[in-house]
Amino acid sequence: MANRNVPPQWPGDDGRWDSRPHPTTDRYRERPVQQRGPRWVGPDGGVDIDSVAGLPEIYDVDEEDEGPDKGRRRALIALGGAVAAVAGGAALTFTSQGRDLLDKLTGKDGVDTTAAELNNAISNAPAQQQPSTVRTYTEQNESYMGSRAGNELRKNMPITGKLYPTPSAAAANTKVTVKTVLAKDPIRHLASRATFGPTPKVLGDIRRMGIDEWLRIQLQPEKVAPTAGELKLAELSTLKMDIPQLRAAREANNQKGIQADQEVIDAAVGRMIFSERQLFEVMVDFWNDFLHVGPFFDGSDTVRSSFDRDVIRKHALGRYPEMLVAANRHPALLIYLNQNQSSKDNVNENLARENLELYSVGVDGGYTEKDVKQAALLQTGRGVRDDQYVYQPERHHVGPIKIMGFSHPNATAEGGEAASDAYFRFLGTHPSTARYVAMNLATRFVSDTPPKSLIDRLAKTYLANAGAIKPTLMTLFCSSEFWASVGQKVRRPMEYLTATYRTLGVGPTPSPGFQQGNPNRTPFAEGLRQIRNKMEELGQFPTGQATPNGYPDIFVAWTSAGTMINGWNEALDIVNGNRRMFSYLKPEQFAGSKPPATAGAYVDALAKRLVHQTLSAKEKAAILGIAGVSANTKVDASFNGALTSVVRALLASPQHHLR
């Protein structure tokens, strides 16, 4: 990026990168920015944790009935399980810092352990030793996985694989050999990777239609009927407004506290939870990390939502070269990376560099500093007027251009726009771009350490189809490496929270007796905003990364005991139906119309409903231990008063953390 020796930072008003937050970053926040509770460790290597006052909340201890040790043991059973999940089922517990963490968890020092101490126990994790030279989406993934944890995960993936004629044939002929707590069920595996979380309906649809037909329909999202939740997105008044409409309505919207750059994020949350176009939404999120524009910047209230609709969502299953062209004609990207300030007399390199380093060939794609400067000259003339993209010939540099293998006479100012469009299409179909896209798709869908055989196969398909995404995805789903990767991806915080809402069957209508508080937002819109705020508290929300490299896509970057606790407590709030803007199933309904009469059978029914598989005998015993009962104990529909604790423990299990 602009400074190749530091991570990406906010653009200053002079067009250069500086280390201070952009002055408009928080102008729309509805509450003061303050020190929050537990946070996931992010790419900057920092944590906001001094201690976690809410930590005892997971103990469920009534001091009049139980001693603190019993409550601690209950919590640690669940906590230890999720720590194992964040380790991909194995890796962290094999490391010295992992064993140190587990010693902390079991309380061997005889004192209570705070979340800050738990995080210190994994202070050697790559997430807290972010190299200052890491600059790109791919590099940050690789830097995190260049560790013992990464090496352990690498052992779980086959070195090579095979391409089958159909996804169902690949699923049927691939043997899962890795040890994992997840069921080796291809239908559950597909639902976990191609959606934001399995639900009984998704699993039922795949079993009824078959793997091939379900994927065929998912790859035609325009033919999937909108759900009730998606239809309610119409309550977000700015969602379908174009840029001129948003400019005209700016003053009225500001008076009502309505901001389009906020509502587009709320809509993303709603679609992830409620849409049946799940593979499409997964790909929208993927591209928002890959061709990333941050959520808030000067002018984002009028242009950011259009970028989501007219660039990312329009091309998410189309051709990436066309997405890149569209992005470089959009005011959001041009403003975000200061291209609107660039002219033949005052050249700004920010967007030219990111087009190479982040959005196409990648940092190792073969370009030089001279290529960056040539690209910056070629892109001059692209600007913004009245929040709309304009090409200004008088600001365009004229003269021959050579960038990597691309050359153009660039002989006239009037032809500069077409010349740079041709350059973007060249980048979009470059072999290095094919490999870069392939590597990131394999990381998102398969493993934090994807095998070279799969990356090579995806890149070949991408090139053969001129950057078309659907055939590239079909190659992925027809590859044995995908079906062999059960248990090799861990949900990031946003994914964990979304999957929790989905598996608990939360509905988009208000609960009985809900009292409307905000006159300018419907209950549904208010509920989405609250979920989004919680995601932000956990450290990840749609398009939320401030810098242009997007969120890291590997589990080590998000390792934090404090955030796991925060996520579990949020899961408890959902189980209890605390956001009354939505409707909820009663916990008793998770076991069917008539809950089993014995504790063991009840746990079996809950596990199949909530984590979509059976538990091992040891895991089942741990869950029963939380309730203080044996498998044969007679229980009522409330699990003798322990139902909420049992459900929460299942949602803290490795089976729910892994995807």
Secondary structure as GFF3:
##gff-version 3
##sequence-region A 1 659
A	DSSP	three_ten_helix	55	58	.	.	.	ID=ss1
A	DSSP	alpha_helix	68	86	.	.	.	ID=ss2
A	DSSP	three_ten_helix	92	94	.	.	.	ID=ss3
A	DSSP	alpha_helix	96	105	.	.	.	ID=ss4
A	DSSP	alpha_helix	115	121	.	.	.	ID=ss5
A	DSSP	three_ten_helix	126	128	.	.	.	ID=ss6
A	DSSP	alpha_helix	137	145	.	.	.	ID=ss7
A	DSSP	alpha_helix	148	155	.	.	.	ID=ss8
A	DSSP	alpha_helix	167	173	.	.	.	ID=ss9
A	DSSP	alpha_helix	186	193	.	.	.	ID=ss10
A	DSSP	alpha_helix	200	209	.	.	.	ID=ss11
A	DSSP	alpha_helix	211	218	.	.	.	ID=ss12
A	DSSP	three_ten_helix	221	223	.	.	.	ID=ss13
A	DSSP	alpha_helix	228	231	.	.	.	ID=ss14
A	DSSP	three_ten_helix	232	235	.	.	.	ID=ss15
A	DSSP	alpha_helix	243	256	.	.	.	ID=ss16
A	DSSP	alpha_helix	260	274	.	.	.	ID=ss17
A	DSSP	alpha_helix	278	290	.	.	.	ID=ss18
A	DSSP	alpha_helix	300	307	.	.	.	ID=ss19
A	DSSP	pi_helix	308	313	.	.	.	ID=ss20
A	DSSP	alpha_helix	314	315	.	.	.	ID=ss21
A	DSSP	alpha_helix	320	327	.	.	.	ID=ss22
A	DSSP	alpha_helix	331	336	.	.	.	ID=ss23
A	DSSP	three_ten_helix	339	341	.	.	.	ID=ss24
A	DSSP	alpha_helix	350	357	.	.	.	ID=ss25
A	DSSP	alpha_helix	369	378	.	.	.	ID=ss26
A	DSSP	beta_strand	382	385	.	.	.	ID=ss27
A	DSSP	beta_strand	388	391	.	.	.	ID=ss28
A	DSSP	three_ten_helix	393	395	.	.	.	ID=ss29
A	DSSP	beta_strand	401	403	.	.	.	ID=ss30
A	DSSP	beta_strand	406	408	.	.	.	ID=ss31
A	DSSP	alpha_helix	416	428	.	.	.	ID=ss32
A	DSSP	alpha_helix	431	445	.	.	.	ID=ss33
A	DSSP	alpha_helix	452	464	.	.	.	ID=ss34
A	DSSP	alpha_helix	469	477	.	.	.	ID=ss35
A	DSSP	alpha_helix	480	483	.	.	.	ID=ss36
A	DSSP	alpha_helix	493	503	.	.	.	ID=ss37
A	DSSP	alpha_helix	523	538	.	.	.	ID=ss38
A	DSSP	three_ten_helix	555	558	.	.	.	ID=ss39
A	DSSP	alpha_helix	561	575	.	.	.	ID=ss40
A	DSSP	three_ten_helix	587	591	.	.	.	ID=ss41
A	DSSP	alpha_helix	599	610	.	.	.	ID=ss42
A	DSSP	alpha_helix	617	627	.	.	.	ID=ss43
A	DSSP	alpha_helix	643	651	.	.	.	ID=ss44
A	DSSP	alpha_helix	654	657	.	.	.	ID=ss45
###
